[in-house]
Amino acid sequence: MKNRKSKWIGGCIVLCVLIITIFVFIFRETILFKAGSFLAPSGDYKADVAILEGNEFVSTGIITKGMHLLSSGKVKRIVIVLQSIAPADRPYGLEESYPDIVRQKIKNLGLKKQDFKIIMVPVQHPITLKEAEVVLKNLSRENIKSAILLSSGFHTRRSYLVYQYIGKPLQIKIFPEASFTGYNLDNWLVQERGFRDFTVELFKLVYYLAGGYIPFKFSYQ
């Protein structure tokens, strides 16, 4: 009797797995596009500042979006985040300080000193968490209460959750805005780089959640 019951339960489990597998296969594109939209949230927001998230460098696309937010009155200032790199790690031939180059280029676009700010962050593990701590503590001293976070593509969800987690006790509200280069939410699935970025960022989001760098209660916000 027990063997018959065990076989029946085992058969039901196998059948359920098979049905789920078939369902996922049939609707795989829809599921993946939904997952892509989840990793790259965007919206129509107004805030005190726009945080333009870079790494060693910041993309032209993110700068352009930040400038648009500023010129349209959706933010009062832009904050450019760059990672500190040692001189030996700079690209060969780049003799000048990259932050100084960015600062001059921004001024050439007509922005005054009070319109923008560059914040240098250390490269320490976990990088996005340490970055958010430095940036938001800096902005909290200026009584900033809200920020639009401009991030690169599928990195946006993880960055948004981290910034939101750090910003909550500082009473800084974070709004996410994804910026894509080379592909977008309509065609990333057929782009090799898009699929690679999606996979890497999905893995990193799971890693941050599993490692406790983002409390689970923030993961569905």
N, C-alpha and C positions, 0 to 999 in steps of 0.2 A: 504493500500500500504506500509506504514511504517512498519507495523507488519510483512508483508511478506518479506520485505527487511531485517529486523532484524533477522528473522528466518533463512534466507538464509545465512547471514553473520555468525550467530551462528553455523549453520551446517558446514560451511567451516572451522571454527576454530576447531570444534570438530574433523572433518575429518583430518585436518593437525596434530593435537595433536596425533591422533590415528596412523597415518602413521609414525610420528617421533618415537612414542613409539615402534611400531613394528620393525622399522629400528634399533633402539638402542638395542632391545632385540635380534634380529638376529645377529647383529655384535658386541655384548657386549664385547666379549673377545678381539677382534681386537681393539676396542675403548679403553678398559682398558689397554691393553699392550702399546698402543700409549701414553696414559696418563702417564703410568709408566715410559716410556722412556723420556717423557718431564720433569718429576719430578727428574729424575736421569741422567742429561747430563754428557757426558764424551767425551774425544777427545785425540788427539796426539799432545801435546804441549811442548814447551820449555819456561822456564822462569827463572828469577833471583832466586826465592825461591819457595818452596812448603810449603803451610800453612796446617798443619795437625790439623784439627778441632776436639777437644775433648769436653767433658763437665767436670764433676768432674774427670773423667778418660778418657784415650784415648785407643781405641781398638788396639789390636795386628795387625789386618788387615790393619788399616790405617798407622801404623808405618812401616809395611812391604812394603806397596806401596810407602811410602815416601822414604824409603831406596833404593828401586829400581829406583825411579826417580833420586836420588842422584848418585847412582853407574853408571847409564846409561848416565850421563852427561846432563840430561834434566833440572836439576836445580843445582844451586851452593851450596845451603844450605837448610836445613829443619827448619821450625818454628813450634813448638808444642804449641797448645793453650789449656790451662787448666783453668777451673773455680775455683775461690778461694772458699774454703769451710772451715767452722769453725771446730776446732778440735772435738767438740761434735758431728758433723755430719759425721765424718769419720766412715767407717765400723769398727765394734768392732774387736780388735786384730791388727789393722793397727796403730802401734805406730809411725812409721817413717813418715816424710813428703813425701807425694806422689810425688810431683815434684822432690824431691831429689832422690827418687827411680828411676823415669823415667830417670833423668839425668845420674845416674850411669849405668843403663842398656844400654843407648845409647852409653856411653863411652866404655862399655864392648864389643860393636859391632865394635869397632875400630874407631869411629868418634872422631875427635879432637874438641876442644872448638869452633873453628871458623866454624865448619861444621854444627852446630845446635844451636838453641836458644829456650828457653821456655818462653812463655809470659802468665802471669796470668791475667785473666780478672774477673771483678766483676759480681756477679749474680744480675743484675738489669733489670727490665722490660723496654722495650722489649729486651730480653736477646741477641738474635742474632744481633740486631742492635747495642747495647752497646758493644758487643764483637768486631764487625767489626770496630767500631770507635777506640777502644783501640789498636787493633792489627795493623791497617793500619797507624794510626798516629805514632805508634812506628816505623814501617818499613819505613815510609816516611822520618824519620830523618836519615836513613841510605842510602838514595837515591835509594831505591828499586823501580823499574819501572814496574815489572811484577811478578805475582804469580800464581801458580797452586793451587787451593783451593780443598783439599781433604776432602770431607764430607761424612757423613754416609747416604748411600742409597737415599731415597726419600726426605731427608732433603736438599739435594744438591741444588735443584732449588731455594728454598727460600734463602738459605745461599749465593748462587752465586749472586742473584739479590741484596741482601743487601750489600754484599762486593763490587759489581760493583758500586752501588749507592754511597757508601762512598769513594770508590777508585777513581772515576772519577775526582773530584776536586783536589785530591792529585796526579793525573796523574799516577796512578798505574793500570795497566791492569790486569784483573782477568780472569783466565781460570778455568772452573769447571771440577771436576773429582769425580765421585761417587764411593764409596767403600761399598760393601755389605758383610754382615756376616750372615750365616745361610740360606740364599736364594739369588737368583740373578734375573736379568731381565727376564730370561727364565721360571722361575717357581714360582715367587712371588704370582701369583694369586691363586695358590692351596696351599699356605702356610698360616696358620692362622696368624702368626706373620707378614708376608709380607703384607697381605691384611689390617691388623690393622695399620701397619706403613704407608701404602699408604693413608688410609683414614685420619689418624691424620695429616699427613704432607700436604695433600690437603686442609684440613680445616684451618691449620695454615697459608698456603700461601694466601688463601682467606682473612683471618683475617688481615694479614700484609698489603695486598693491600687495603682492606676496611678501615683500620685504618690509612692509609697514611704513614706507615713506609717504604713502597716501592712505589715511584711515579709510576703511571700507565704506563708512557712512557718507564719504564725499564722492564715491565712485559713480553713483547714479544721479548726480546733480548736474 
